[in-house]
Amino acid sequence: MSLLIRHSRSTSDLCRRQLHISVSAWLLAKSVINESVKHCYAVLSVSASCSNDELRDAYLSLVKKYHPDSISGHANADKFAQVEDAYRRILVGIFLCCAFFLYTLLLSFVGQYGVSW
C-alpha cells in the first residue's frame, strides 16, 4: 500500500470549500445533538455548559441517592433508571460530536492533499 499526496491550487480552494461545509455540518450536528439531550442535563440538574467532572459528580450523587439498594429514604428505581439513561445519552452525544468533528477533519485533509491509497 502506498500513500500518494498531491497538492495544487485548485485542490487547496476545494479544500477550503469542503472545510467550510464540513464545519457548518459539524456545527449543525452539534446543535441537533445538544437539543436532543437538553432535557438530560435537566434530569442531572446541571447546565449544558458544565465540565465533564461536574457532569460525573452530579451523576454519581444522583445514582447514590436513587439507587434501589441504597439505604437513603429517596431510593426510587424509576428515577434511578431515568438518571442512568440521561447520563448515557449525554455521553453518546459528546462522543458523536467528537467523532463527527474528527471525520470532517479527515475529509478536509483528504481534500487538501489529495491523499489516495
Contact map, one row per residue, 1 for C-alpha under 8 A:
111000000000000000000000000000000000000000000000000000000000000000000000000000000000000000000000000000000000000000001
111100000000000000000000000000000000000000000000000000000000000000000000000000000000000000000000000000000000000000001
111110000000000000000000000000000000000000000000000000000000000000000000000000000000000000000000000000000000000000111
011111000000000000000000000000000000000000000000000000000000000000000000000000000000000000000000000000000000000001111
001111100000000000000000000000000000000000000000000000000000000000000000000000000000000000000000000000000000000011110
000111110000000000000000000000000000000000000000000000000000000000000000000000000000000000000000000000000000000011100
000011111011000000000000000000000000000000000000000000000000000000000000000000000000000000000000000000000000000111000
000001111111000000000000000000000000000000000000000000000000000000000000000000000000000000000000000000000000000000000
000000111111100000000000000000000000000000000000000000000000000000000000000000000000000000000000000000000000000000000
000000011111110000000000000000000000000000000000000000000000000000000000000000000000000000000000000000000000000000000
000000111111111000000000000000000000000000000000000000000000000000000000000000000000000000000000000000000000001111000
000000111111111100000000000000000000000000000000000000000000000000000000000000000000000000000000000000000000001110000
000000001111111110000000000000000000000000000000000000000000000000000000000000000000000000000000000000000000000000000
000000000111111111000000000000000000000000000000000000000000000000000000000000000000000000000000000000000000001100000
000000000011111111100000000000000000000000000000000000000000000000000000000000000000000000000000000000000001101100000
000000000001111111110000000000000000000000000000000000000000000000000000000000000000000000000000000000000001000100000
000000000000111111111000000000000000000000000000000000000000000000000000000000000000000000000000000000000000000000000
000000000000011111111100000000000000000000000000000000000000000000000000000000000000000000000000000000000011001000000
000000000000001111111110000000000000000000000000000000000000000000000000000000000000000000000000000000011011000000000
000000000000000111111111000000000000000000000000000000000000000000000000000000000000000000000000000000000000000000000
000000000000000011111111100000000000000000000000000000000000000000000000000000000000000000000000000000000000000000000
000000000000000001111111110000000000000000000000000000000000000000000000000000000000000000000000000000010011000000000
000000000000000000111111111000000000000000000000000000000000000000000000000000000000000000000000000010010000000000000
000000000000000000011111111100000000000000000000000000000000000000000000000000000000000000000000000000000000000000000
000000000000000000001111111110000000000000000000000000000000000000000000000000000000000000000000000000000000000000000
000000000000000000000111111111000000000000000000000000000000000000000000000000000000000000000000100110010000000000000
000000000000000000000011111111100000000000000000000000000000000000000000000000000000000000000000000000000000000000000
000000000000000000000001111111110000000000000000000000000000000000000000000000000000000000000000000000000000000000000
000000000000000000000000111111111000000000000000000000000000000000000000000000000000000000000000100000000000000000000
000000000000000000000000011111111100000000000000000000000000000000000000000000000000000000000000100000000000000000000
000000000000000000000000001111111110000000000000000000000000000000000000000000000000000000000000000000000000000000000
000000000000000000000000000111111111000000000000000000000000000000000000000000000000000000000000000000000000000000000
000000000000000000000000000011111111100000000000000000000000000000000000000000000000000000001000100000000000000000000
000000000000000000000000000001111111110000000000000000000000000000000000000000000000000000001000000000000000000000000
000000000000000000000000000000111111110000000000000000000000000000000000000000000000000000000000000000000000000000000
000000000000000000000000000000011111111000000000000000000000000000000000000000000000000000000000000000000000000000000
000000000000000000000000000000001111111110000000000000000000000000000000000000000000010011001000000000000000000000000
000000000000000000000000000000000111111111000001000000000000000000000000000000000000000000000000000000000000000000000
000000000000000000000000000000000001111111100000000000000000000000000000000000000000000000000000000000000000000000000
000000000000000000000000000000000000111111110000000000000000000000000000000000000000011011000000000000000000000000000
000000000000000000000000000000000000111111111111000000000000000000000000000000000000010001000000000000000000000000000
000000000000000000000000000000000000011111111110000000000000000000000000000000000000000000000000000000000000000000000
000000000000000000000000000000000000001111111100000000000000000000000000000000000110010000000000000000000000000000000
000000000000000000000000000000000000000111111100000000100110010000000000000000000010011000000000000000000000000000000
000000000000000000000000000000000000000011111110000000000100000000000000000000000000000000000000000000000000000000000
000000000000000000000000000000000000000011111111010001100100000000000000000000000000000000000000000000000000000000000
000000000000000000000000000000000000000011001111110000000000000000000000000000000000000000000000000000000000000000000
000000000000000000000000000000000000010010000111110000000000000000000000000000000000000000000000000000000000000000000
000000000000000000000000000000000000000000000011111000000000000000000000000000000000000000000000000000000000000000000
000000000000000000000000000000000000000000000111111101100000000000000000000000000000000000000000000000000000000000000
000000000000000000000000000000000000000000000000111111100000000000000000000000000000000000000000000000000000000000000
000000000000000000000000000000000000000000000000011111110000000000000000000000000000000000000000000000000000000000000
000000000000000000000000000000000000000000000000001111111000000000000000000000000000000000000000000000000000000000000
000000000000000000000000000000000000000000000100011111111100000000000000000000000000000000000000000000000000000000000
000000000000000000000000000000000000000000010100011111111110000000000000000000000000000000000000000000000000000000000
000000000000000000000000000000000000000000000000000111111111000000000000000000000000000000000000000000000000000000000
000000000000000000000000000000000000000000000000000011111111100000000000000000000000000000000000000000000000000000000
000000000000000000000000000000000000000000011100000001111111110000000000000000000000000000000000000000000000000000000
000000000000000000000000000000000000000000010000000000111111111000000000000000000011001000000000000000000000000000000
000000000000000000000000000000000000000000000000000000011111111100000000000000000000000000000000000000000000000000000
000000000000000000000000000000000000000000000000000000001111111110000000000000000000000000000000000000000000000000000
000000000000000000000000000000000000000000010000000000000111111111000000000000010010000000000000000000000000000000000
000000000000000000000000000000000000000000000000000000000011111111100000000000010011000000000000000000000000000000000
000000000000000000000000000000000000000000000000000000000001111111100100000000000000000000000000000000000000000000000
000000000000000000000000000000000000000000000000000000000000111111100101011000000000000000000000000000000000000000000
000000000000000000000000000000000000000000000000000000000000011111110101011110110000000000000000000000000000000000000
000000000000000000000000000000000000000000000000000000000000001111111100001110010000000000000000000000000000000000000
000000000000000000000000000000000000000000000000000000000000000001111100001110010000000000000000000000000000000000000
000000000000000000000000000000000000000000000000000000000000000000111110001000000000000000000000000000000000000000000
000000000000000000000000000000000000000000000000000000000000000111111111001000000000000000000000000000000000000000000
000000000000000000000000000000000000000000000000000000000000000000001111101000000000000000000000000000000000000000000
000000000000000000000000000000000000000000000000000000000000000011000111111000000000000000000000000000000000000000000
000000000000000000000000000000000000000000000000000000000000000000000011111000000000000000000000000000000000000000000
000000000000000000000000000000000000000000000000000000000000000011000001111100000000000000000000000000000000000000000
000000000000000000000000000000000000000000000000000000000000000011111111111110000000000000000000000000000000000000000
000000000000000000000000000000000000000000000000000000000000000001110000011111110000000000000000000000000000000000000
000000000000000000000000000000000000000000000000000000000000000001110000001111111000000000000000000000000000000000000
000000000000000000000000000000000000000000000000000000000000000000000000000111111100000000000000000000000000000000000
000000000000000000000000000000000000000000000000000000000000000001000000000111111110000000000000000000000000000000000
000000000000000000000000000000000000000000000000000000000000011001110000000111111111000000000000000000000000000000000
000000000000000000000000000000000000000000000000000000000000000000000000000011111111100000000000000000000000000000000
000000000000000000000000000000000000000000100000000000000000000000000000000001111111110000000000000000000000000000000
000000000000000000000000000000000000000000110000000000000010011000000000000000111111111000000000000000000000000000000
000000000000000000000000000000000000000000000000000000000010001000000000000000011111111100000000000000000000000000000
000000000000000000000000000000000000000000000000000000000000000000000000000000001111111110000000000000000000000000000
000000000000000000000000000000000000100110110000000000000000000000000000000000000111111111000000000000000000000000000
000000000000000000000000000000000000000100010000000000000010000000000000000000000011111111100000000000000000000000000
000000000000000000000000000000000000000000000000000000000000000000000000000000000001111111110000000000000000000000000
000000000000000000000000000000000000100100000000000000000000000000000000000000000000111111111000000000000000000000000
000000000000000000000000000000000000100110000000000000000000000000000000000000000000011111111100000000000000000000000
000000000000000000000000000000000000000000000000000000000000000000000000000000000000001111111110000000000000000000000
000000000000000000000000000000000000000000000000000000000000000000000000000000000000000111111111000000000000000000000
000000000000000000000000000000001100100000000000000000000000000000000000000000000000000011111111100000000000000000000
000000000000000000000000000000000000000000000000000000000000000000000000000000000000000001111111110000000000000000000
000000000000000000000000000000000000000000000000000000000000000000000000000000000000000000111111111000000000000000000
000000000000000000000000000000000000000000000000000000000000000000000000000000000000000000011111111100000000000000000
000000000000000000000000010011001000000000000000000000000000000000000000000000000000000000001111111110000000000000000
000000000000000000000000000000000000000000000000000000000000000000000000000000000000000000000111111111000000000000000
000000000000000000000000000000000000000000000000000000000000000000000000000000000000000000000011111111100000000000000
000000000000000000000000010000000000000000000000000000000000000000000000000000000000000000000001111111110000000000000
000000000000000000000010010000000000000000000000000000000000000000000000000000000000000000000000111111111000000000000
000000000000000000000000000000000000000000000000000000000000000000000000000000000000000000000000011111111100000000000
000000000000000000000000000000000000000000000000000000000000000000000000000000000000000000000000001111111110000000000
000000000000000000100110010000000000000000000000000000000000000000000000000000000000000000000000000111111111000000000
000000000000000000100000000000000000000000000000000000000000000000000000000000000000000000000000000011111111100000000
000000000000000000000000000000000000000000000000000000000000000000000000000000000000000000000000000001111111110000000
000000000000000001100100000000000000000000000000000000000000000000000000000000000000000000000000000000111111111000000
000000000000001101100100000000000000000000000000000000000000000000000000000000000000000000000000000000011111111100000
000000000000001000000000000000000000000000000000000000000000000000000000000000000000000000000000000000001111111111100
000000000000000000000000000000000000000000000000000000000000000000000000000000000000000000000000000000000111111111110
000000000011011001000000000000000000000000000000000000000000000000000000000000000000000000000000000000000011111111100
000000100011011100000000000000000000000000000000000000000000000000000000000000000000000000000000000000000001111111000
000011100011000000000000000000000000000000000000000000000000000000000000000000000000000000000000000000000000111111100
000111100010000000000000000000000000000000000000000000000000000000000000000000000000000000000000000000000000111111110
001111000000000000000000000000000000000000000000000000000000000000000000000000000000000000000000000000000000111011111
001110000000000000000000000000000000000000000000000000000000000000000000000000000000000000000000000000000000010001111
111100000000000000000000000000000000000000000000000000000000000000000000000000000000000000000000000000000000000000111
